[in-house]
Amino acid sequence: MDEGIPPKQYYTIGEVSRLTGVKPHVLRYWESRAKILRPSRRRSRHRLYRPADIQLILEIKRLREEERLPLAALRRQVEARRSLGPAPGSRAWSTQVAALLRELRAELEALRELLED
């Protein structure tokens, strides 16, 4: 995560707004109209943003400011990014990495056994 962002599992919309410099109404617009963001919700319906969501917001902000991409183009890029697989740092990503490491370890142990024979 970036410098100056406190490590937490979830952030409120106000915290995300302060950390990213994106106003809360813009975040809500990106979620409801543009369908770019998908924060999770508490039972009270308050939005909860994960560190991966903050990274996405910072990337969207950069693309909007530097490359002047319209929302439709941003949506296509976000969907393409999602289709690549789970975001780094997410639970699904951690599970994939753990499975890959187990597989790699098994292969290395098999190779060691071959070399010892």
C-alpha positions in Angstrom: 0.0 0.0 0.0 1.1 3.6 -0.5 3.0 5.6 2.1 0.8 7.5 4.5 -2.1 5.0 4.2 -2.7 3.2 7.5 -2.9 -0.5 7.0 -6.5 -1.6 7.8 -8.8 -4.3 6.4 -11.6 -2.0 5.6 -12.0 1.8 5.2 -15.1 4.0 5.3 -16.1 6.3 2.4 -14.9 9.3 4.4 -11.5 7.7 5.1 -11.2 6.7 1.4 -12.1 10.3 0.3 -9.4 11.8 2.6 -6.8 9.2 1.5 -7.4 9.5 -2.3 -8.6 13.1 -2.7 -11.8 11.9 -4.4 -15.0 13.3 -3.0 -17.6 10.9 -1.5 -20.3 11.8 -4.1 -17.8 11.0 -6.9 -17.1 7.6 -5.3 -20.9 6.9 -5.0 -21.3 8.0 -8.6 -18.5 5.6 -9.8 -20.3 2.9 -7.9 -24.0 3.5 -8.9 -23.9 5.0 -12.3 -20.5 4.1 -13.8 -20.5 0.6 -12.3 -16.7 0.9 -11.8 -16.5 0.4 -8.0 -18.0 -2.4 -6.0 -17.4 -1.8 -2.3 -18.8 -4.3 0.2 -21.5 -3.2 2.6 -22.2 -3.5 6.3 -25.6 -4.6 7.5 -26.3 -0.9 8.0 -25.6 -0.4 4.3 -22.4 1.7 4.9 -19.8 1.2 2.3 -16.6 -0.6 3.2 -13.6 -0.2 1.0 -10.7 -2.7 1.0 -7.0 -1.7 0.2 -7.5 -3.2 -3.3 -10.5 -0.8 -3.8 -8.3 2.1 -2.8 -5.6 1.1 -5.3 -8.3 0.9 -8.0 -9.6 4.4 -7.0 -6.1 5.8 -7.2 -5.7 4.2 -10.7 -9.1 5.5 -11.9 -8.2 9.0 -10.6 -4.8 8.8 -12.4 -6.5 7.7 -15.7 -9.1 10.5 -15.4 -6.6 13.2 -14.7 -3.6 12.2 -16.8 -5.1 10.4 -19.8 -8.6 12.1 -19.7 -10.4 8.8 -20.3 -14.2 8.9 -20.3 -16.1 6.7 -17.9 -17.0 4.1 -20.6 -13.3 3.6 -21.3 -12.5 3.4 -17.6 -15.2 0.8 -17.2 -13.7 -1.3 -20.0 -10.2 -1.1 -18.4 -11.6 -2.1 -15.0 -13.5 -5.0 -16.4 -10.4 -6.2 -18.3 -8.4 -5.9 -15.1 -11.0 -8.0 -13.2 -10.9 -10.6 -15.9 -7.2 -11.1 -15.3 -7.8 -12.6 -12.0 -8.1 -11.6 -8.3 -6.5 -8.4 -7.2 -3.2 -8.7 -5.3 -3.9 -8.6 -1.6 -7.4 -10.1 -1.8 -8.3 -13.3 -0.1 -8.8 -15.1 -3.4 -5.3 -13.9 -4.6 -3.8 -15.2 -1.3 -5.4 -18.5 -1.8 -4.1 -18.8 -5.4 -0.6 -17.9 -4.3 -0.7 -20.4 -1.4 -1.8 -23.2 -3.8 0.9 -22.2 -6.3 3.5 -22.3 -3.6 2.3 -25.8 -2.4 2.5 -27.0 -5.9 6.0 -25.6 -6.4 7.2 -27.1 -3.1 5.9 -30.6 -4.2 7.7 -30.3 -7.5 10.9 -29.2 -5.8 10.7 -32.1 -3.4 10.2 -34.5 -6.3 13.2 -33.0 -8.1 15.3 -33.4 -4.9 14.3 -37.1 -4.7 15.3 -37.6 -8.3 18.7 -36.0 -7.7 19.4 -38.0 -4.5 18.8 -41.3 -6.3 
